[in-house]
């Protein structure tokens, strides 16, 4: 695992290169520009379809999903298949949202899979009430051949995963998947202690199982939390929950 001052610069360089390629090659789709985002891309629906063929997806009853645009298709498919979604709110400002497809009109499932729709048809859920999660969907700016992912730089995907590990609703063996465009696959991304690796990534042209399985952080590294993260209500809630169990 690499750790040096230069790691941030390497990560920034990779992000900027991927965003630039996607914009200049017109691979990116709404919302644009993709700079600063988990980039949406042409063929995201085809990539999502590949993930839904996995036995891990078919067997899953509860799926944790990120709120970003390219993974919309997975959220919609999950709801359409009768799967419960635990969706992270943007920047975790509202914690996690539970979407139960049985309580959503079938004509509204597509809207419920969006951020605004999730807030309308889902419900904010306390950490102590989160169910066991069978599969994790995450968004990426880039992924390398070892499955190491790179987000947009806020550290929220890693924090979401870490919180769920602390709660015991996911484990080291819980599969983590993502969808990306082929141009988002890179040779190597520096791996830090808090970083998350995926087990499968799908592009519009292929589905790849990462072997051997990559690194999964065991939980929250409290000493590494930024001030922004420490001040989140969901982190205060987690601290109180942990304290109550001691």
C-alpha positions as a printed Julia matrix, in Angstrom:
246×3 Matrix{Float64}:
   0.0     0.0     0.0
   1.45    3.36   -1.03
   1.4     6.37    1.27
   3.22    9.57    0.46
   2.52   13.2    -0.3
   2.7    12.41   -4.0
  -0.27   10.01   -3.87
  -2.79   12.83   -3.92
  -1.11   14.31   -6.97
  -1.17   10.96   -8.77
  -4.86   10.53   -8.03
  -5.68   14.06   -9.16
  -3.77   13.44  -12.39
  -5.71   10.24  -13.11
  -9.06   11.9   -12.43
  -8.3    14.89  -14.62
  -7.1    12.66  -17.46
 -10.21   10.46  -17.38
 -12.59   13.41  -17.19
 -10.79   15.12  -20.09
 -10.84   11.99  -22.26
 -14.54   11.43  -21.63
 -15.42   15.01  -22.47
 -13.18   15.37  -25.51
 -14.21   11.98  -26.93
 -17.88   12.77  -26.31
 -18.24    9.61  -24.25
 -19.78   11.59  -21.41
 -23.52   12.17  -21.16
 -25.73   14.27  -18.88
 -24.9    15.68  -16.4
 -22.03   17.51  -18.07
 -19.32   18.58  -17.79
 -18.18   15.48  -15.92
 -15.29   17.21  -14.15
 -15.79   16.79  -10.42
 -18.37   14.01  -10.88
 -18.69   10.26  -11.03
 -18.98   10.5   -14.82
 -22.06    9.31  -16.64
 -21.3     7.69  -19.98
 -22.7     6.25  -23.18
 -23.46    2.58  -22.69
 -24.01    2.79  -18.92
 -27.22    0.81  -19.39
 -25.36   -2.0   -21.17
 -22.72   -2.09  -18.45
 -25.45   -2.31  -15.82
 -27.09   -5.2   -17.64
 -23.87   -7.18  -17.36
 -23.81   -6.73  -13.59
 -27.41   -7.96  -13.3
 -26.35  -11.31  -14.79
 -24.09  -12.06  -11.83
 -25.31  -14.79   -9.48
 -24.41  -12.46   -6.61
 -26.83   -9.87   -8.02
 -29.61  -12.39   -8.65
 -29.36  -13.76   -5.1
 -29.2   -10.35   -3.42
 -32.27   -9.11   -1.56
 -30.76   -5.88   -0.21
 -28.36   -3.74   -2.22
 -26.4    -0.71   -1.1
 -26.03    1.8    -3.94
 -24.36    5.12   -4.58
 -26.58    8.0    -5.8
 -24.61    8.88   -8.97
 -26.03    9.02  -12.5
 -24.2     6.11  -14.21
 -25.48    3.66  -11.59
 -29.09    4.8   -12.04
 -29.74    1.76  -14.23
 -28.67   -0.62  -11.47
 -30.85    1.16   -8.92
 -33.86    0.99  -11.26
 -33.23   -2.65  -12.08
 -32.9    -3.53   -8.4
 -36.23   -1.89   -7.57
 -37.86   -3.5   -10.6
 -36.61   -6.9    -9.41
 -38.14   -6.36   -5.98
 -34.84   -5.71   -4.2
 -34.55   -3.25   -1.32
 -32.04   -0.45   -1.85
 -30.0     1.33    0.79
 -28.9     4.46   -1.02
 -26.32    6.87    0.34
 -27.54   10.44    0.24
 -25.24   12.86   -1.61
 -22.16   13.56    0.52
 -23.91   11.61    3.3
 -25.58   14.83    4.46
 -28.81   12.96    5.16
 -27.22    9.61    5.94
 -28.81    6.62    4.21
 -32.15    6.26    2.43
 -34.12    3.0     2.39
 -36.14    2.24   -0.73
 -38.63   -0.6    -0.39
 -40.05   -1.44   -3.84
 -43.19   -2.88   -2.23
 -44.11    0.59   -0.98
 -43.44    2.36   -4.29
 -46.03    2.45   -7.12
 -44.69    0.43  -10.06
 -45.12    3.46  -12.33
 -42.82    5.46  -10.04
 -39.91    3.01   -9.74
 -37.93    4.81  -12.44
 -38.27    8.13  -10.63
 -37.57    6.51   -7.26
 -34.18    5.4    -8.62
 -33.12    9.07   -8.98
 -31.86   11.22   -6.13
 -34.96   13.39   -5.9
 -37.21   10.36   -6.3
 -35.38    8.49   -3.55
 -36.05   11.3    -1.11
 -39.75   11.28   -2.12
 -40.41    7.55   -2.14
 -37.77    6.33    0.27
 -37.26    6.98    3.96
 -34.26    8.13    5.93
 -33.11    5.24    8.07
 -31.27    5.25   11.38
 -28.01    3.32   11.42
 -29.34    0.91   14.05
 -32.22    0.02   11.72
 -30.17   -0.81    8.62
 -30.74   -4.36    7.35
 -28.02   -6.8     6.35
 -26.73   -5.9     2.88
 -26.0    -8.55    0.25
 -24.14   -6.53   -2.38
 -22.55   -3.09   -2.69
 -22.74   -0.91   -5.82
 -20.22    1.92   -5.97
 -19.4     4.62   -8.51
 -15.92    5.31   -9.87
 -13.93    7.81  -11.87
 -11.4     5.07  -12.62
 -10.64    1.44  -11.77
  -7.38   -0.42  -12.2
  -6.79   -4.05  -13.12
  -6.51   -5.04   -9.45
  -9.95   -3.58   -8.79
  -8.65   -0.54   -6.92
 -11.18    2.24   -7.41
 -10.77    6.0    -7.61
 -13.67    8.28   -6.79
 -14.11   11.99   -7.35
 -11.99   12.89   -4.35
 -14.4    13.48   -1.49
 -13.83   10.13    0.19
 -17.53    9.45    0.64
 -17.73    6.04   -1.05
 -14.99    4.78    1.27
 -16.7     6.35    4.28
 -20.06    4.78    3.37
 -18.42    1.38    3.12
 -16.52    1.91    6.38
 -19.67    2.87    8.28
 -21.47   -0.23    7.06
 -18.51   -2.41    8.09
 -18.53   -0.85   11.56
 -22.22   -1.7    11.85
 -21.68   -5.28   10.72
 -24.33   -5.06    7.98
 -21.64   -5.86    5.42
 -18.52   -7.98    5.82
 -15.22   -8.48    4.04
 -16.91  -11.09    1.83
 -19.77   -8.82    0.67
 -19.28   -8.35   -3.09
 -18.57   -4.84   -4.37
 -19.4    -4.0    -7.99
 -19.24   -0.99  -10.3
 -19.98    0.09  -13.85
 -17.52    2.15  -15.89
 -16.72    2.97  -19.49
 -13.77    1.1   -21.02
 -11.68    4.3   -21.0
 -12.01    4.45  -17.21
  -9.89    1.32  -16.8
  -6.31    2.3   -15.97
  -3.09    0.41  -15.27
  -2.59    1.34  -11.62
  -4.16    3.47   -8.92
  -2.28    4.1    -5.65
  -3.89    2.18   -2.78
  -4.2     3.78    0.65
  -5.4     2.35    3.96
  -8.96    3.66    3.61
  -9.37    2.84   -0.09
 -11.84    0.3    -1.44
 -11.38   -2.26   -4.2
 -14.18   -3.72   -6.32
 -14.76   -7.41   -7.02
 -16.42   -6.93  -10.41
 -16.47   -4.1   -12.91
 -18.62   -3.98  -16.01
 -18.17   -1.83  -19.08
 -20.39   -1.57  -22.17
 -18.25   -4.32  -23.75
 -17.32   -6.73  -20.97
 -17.67   -7.97  -17.41
 -14.5    -8.55  -15.37
 -14.13  -10.5   -12.14
 -11.12   -9.27  -10.2
  -8.86  -12.07   -9.04
  -7.47  -12.28   -6.49
 -10.01  -10.21   -4.54
  -8.71   -6.79   -3.68
  -8.3    -4.97   -0.39
 -11.33   -4.05    1.74
 -10.97   -1.61    4.67
 -12.11   -3.14    7.97
 -14.08   -0.09    9.12
 -13.64    3.59    9.93
 -10.09    4.83   10.39
 -11.06    7.53   12.86
  -7.66    9.21   12.84
  -7.9     9.74    9.07
 -11.31   11.42    9.06
 -11.37   14.93    7.65
 -13.03   17.73    9.59
 -15.89   17.63    7.07
 -16.43   13.94    7.69
 -16.12   14.23   11.48
 -18.9    16.83   11.5
 -21.41   14.66    9.65
 -24.5    13.77   11.63
 -24.19   10.16   10.5
 -20.69    9.98   12.04
 -21.98   11.41   15.32
 -24.75    8.82   15.2
 -22.22    6.05   14.6
 -20.04    7.18   17.52
 -23.05    7.17   19.85
 -24.11    3.74   18.63
 -20.64    2.3    19.2
 -20.46    3.94   22.63
 -23.83    2.46   23.63
 -22.56   -1.04   22.86
 -19.42   -0.72   24.98
